[in-house]
């Protein structure tokens, strides 16, 4: 694994722990960096914002879930989301 890939993996693992423990709003990029063993600047080298880190974690999960839903299940989920 290349150094860049290893750094990104450590950041995402640390961020996942921080988001799980504190929620998105209270999560700290400084804590994510500290626990990943990098500087906050290193995080911003790979991600534009805390939102981008969150998207990098959540998007693959959502894509997997959505790809396995039937059109009826997807329609029901969208209806519930729009209520």
N, C-alpha and C positions, 0 to 999 in steps of 0.2 A: 504494500500500500504506500503510495507516495505521501510525502510529508503534508502536502496541502489536503489531501483526502483524510489523512489521520487527524489533522487539526480540525477540519470541519466535523468529523465524526465526534470528536471530544466535545466540541462546542454544542452540537445537537444533543448529545447525551446529557450534558450539564444543563442545557436549557430545558430539556424534557423534565428533569428532576425539579428544577426551579419552578416551572409552570405548574407542575403537579402539586408541589408543596404550597406555593403562594398564590396561584392563579396568575392570569396574564397581567392584569393591572399592577399587582404588587411585585411581580418578578423584576429582578434587578439585573441589568446587563453586566454590571460590575461583579456581582456574585456569580453569574454564569461564567464570566471570564476567569475569575479566581478559581472556581471549581474545575474549570477545563484546563487550567495551567497556562493560560494565555493572557495577554493584555486586552483591555477593552478595544484598543486600536486594532488589534488583530481580528477581533470579531467584526468590526466595521470594514475590514479589508475584504471579508467574505460575504457579509450581509449588510444591506442598507440600513436596517432598522430592527427593532425588537419584533415588529410585525412580520418582517421577512423571515426571521428565525422561526417564529411560530408557524408561518405558512409552510416552511420547509419540513416541519415536523408533521403537521396536520394534513397537508395536501395528499401525500401518498396514501394515507389511511382513508380519507374521503374518496379518493379516486377508486380505491379497491372496493369500498362499500358500494359506491354508485355503480360500478361496472358489474356488480353481482345482483343488482336489483332489477326486478321486472319493471316494465313500463307502468303497470298498475301500482306497484309499490312506490315507484318514483313519483307518480302523480299524487299519491296519498301523502307522501312526505312533503312535497311542495305545498300542498293544500294546508297541511298542519303548520308549516313554516310561515305561511302568509296570513294565518288567523290572527 
